[in-house]
């Protein structure tokens, strides 16, 4: 079982979360975890599953939209700031 990050409200690898799309940087999606808006989070294009071929278009994930995601891993030490990498199943 993945260890929960107590400083981030118990977020842990494999946990399903809702995210809000904040932008489309070259590497993927800039997102915020709903309920944990002060924590940095992103999704790399390679971590987006589905029937798409190639890189998704920004219109596939409009800014402001809320979607489901899964926490892949956390980077950073035990103290803030933390960053979470997510995937979209």
N, C-alpha and C positions, 0 to 999 in steps of 0.2 A: 504494500500500500504506500502511496506517495505521502511524503511528509507535508503537512499543512503549514502555510506561512501565516503564523499568528498575527504578524504586523499588518497583514493585508486582508484581514477578515477571514482567515482560514482558507484562502485560495490554494489549490494544489493541482499537480499534474493530473490530467485525465478528467478534471471537473468540467462539466458543461456550464457555460455562462452565456449571457446576452451581451452583445457588444454593439456599439454605435460607431458607424463609419465616420471618420473625421477627415480623411484625405486619401490621396492616391500617390504616394511617393514612388520612385522608380522600382523599389524592391517589392512592393505589394500594397498592403492596406495599413494606414494608420487608424487605430481604433481606440476606443475607451471601453473598459468593462463597466457595464451598467451597475451602479451601486459602489463602484471603486474608481471613480473618475480621476482621482489624484495619482493613480498608478499608471505608468506607461505601458502600452501594449501595442503589438503589431502582428500582422499575418504576412508571411512571405508568399509570393505567388505560388511557389512549389508546394505550399501547405494548404492549398485550396483543392478539395476533391470535387468530383462531379464529371459530367459528360463533356466538359469543354475540351477543346483542342487548342493548345497554346495558351498564351497569357490572356486572362480575362480583360474585357474592356471596362473602363471606369463606370460606364453605364450599367454594368452588371451589378455593381455595388454602389448605389448613389450615396453621396455624402448626406449624413443625417439618418440613413436607414438603420434599423436595428435588426440584427440577425443572430442566429445561434452559432456558437463556436465552442471549442474545447481547448483548455490550457495545455500546451505542449511542454513548456518548461519555463523556469524563472532564471534570470541572470542577475548578478549583483550579490553583494554580501548580505549579512543579516540586518544591516541598517538601510533605511531609505536613502536615495531613491532606488526603486526596484524596477525591473522591466520584465514583462511577460511576453513570450512568444506563443501565439495561438495557432490553431488550425481550424479550418472549416470542413466538417465532414461531408 
